Amino acid sequence: MALNIDVSWLLDVQKPGDIEDVSVADYSALVAAVARHKTPTPRPTTADPDPA
């Protein structure tokens, strides 16, 4: 099962946990989280590990 996230979903998930009104002014962390989920993770069986 593939889980795809986007910025609007992250903002929706954040809403129920709000104790006080917190507005997001910088979306860069949310965009980074979305990009991280879209990046394929290297697997040792498909690529040789980097010796560094």
Buried (B, 14 or more C-beta within 10 A) or exposed (E): EEEEBBEEEBEEEEEEEEEEEEEEEEEEEBEEEBEEEEEEEEEEEEEEEEEE
